[in-house]
């Protein structure tokens, strides 16, 4: 089976490639543009690990480059395509909106259009919990009305809209994955937990918005990868969109207290809540659990301990 994973040097992409490469009958092709949004050293280290596997092949391509993408699609004739390439970051989107349009919307279009041209029947793509916007009734379910409040979440909702139009017009089935605050080893240095650990290690200030009084549905990376792998193997018909979440929201303030106990506390500088950020995310995972018979998500205390053990070894490279 030939599988394309875009964003292969990213957090989720790296973990998914690494897991799928355990199967000798899988040929995994990774695409990434290796941009400088965060540590290139970290991205290259992830990539070096993947390149040790004989059944992995890498192409440095930006998915916004249609012609280069088409060459790879034509050469490899994929059975499965998983689009995880995207410009991440809600805060970054405030000052850099153009990058989200070019990569997250134009790039996504290129990938799904090539899936249509090359008749690829198995297409999966990353969406985000941010598409829901600020809500007052929880847990969030896949059929709720979406109200994105920043350019990042708008770009993800656009992906879902494009995928639905391609299904209605061309019969291209796809599965959108609304990820809720994924954390864990090899995570991005701009993400909450690793950013906090870096502030402590480097004796720098940590900027905390809203005094940490916002809630996130933290979802451990190994659970996410287990779900994605099961989806790839699944032969039964799937719905269009799934929440990927633990269904157990926790305040940022409590998460930081847990990290304090393990690693100590950096100096915290308090700021007001950013208008582009939602106050709470809390997703229902009943649909994905029912589909995959997925029984138990990792306890946040166990996930944080694993992250801290990794961080003590690898934070220096970030």
Buried (B, 14 or more C-beta within 10 A) or exposed (E): BBBBBBBBBBBBBBBBBBBBBEBEEBBBBBBBBBEEBBBEEBBBBBBEBBEEBEBBBBBEBBBBBBEBBBEBBEEBEBBBBBBBBBBBBBBBBBEEBEBBBBBBBBBBBBBBBBBBEBEBEBBBBBBBBBBBBEBEEBBBEBEBEBEBBBBBBBBBBBBBEBBBEBEEEEEBBBBBBBBBBBBBBBBBBBBBBBBBBBBBBEEEEBEBBBBBEBBBBBBBBBBBBBBBBBBBEEEEEBEEBBBBBBBBBBBBBEBBEBBEEBBEBBEBEEEEEBEBBBEBBBBBBEBBBEBBEBEEBBEBEEBBEBBBEBBEEBBEEB
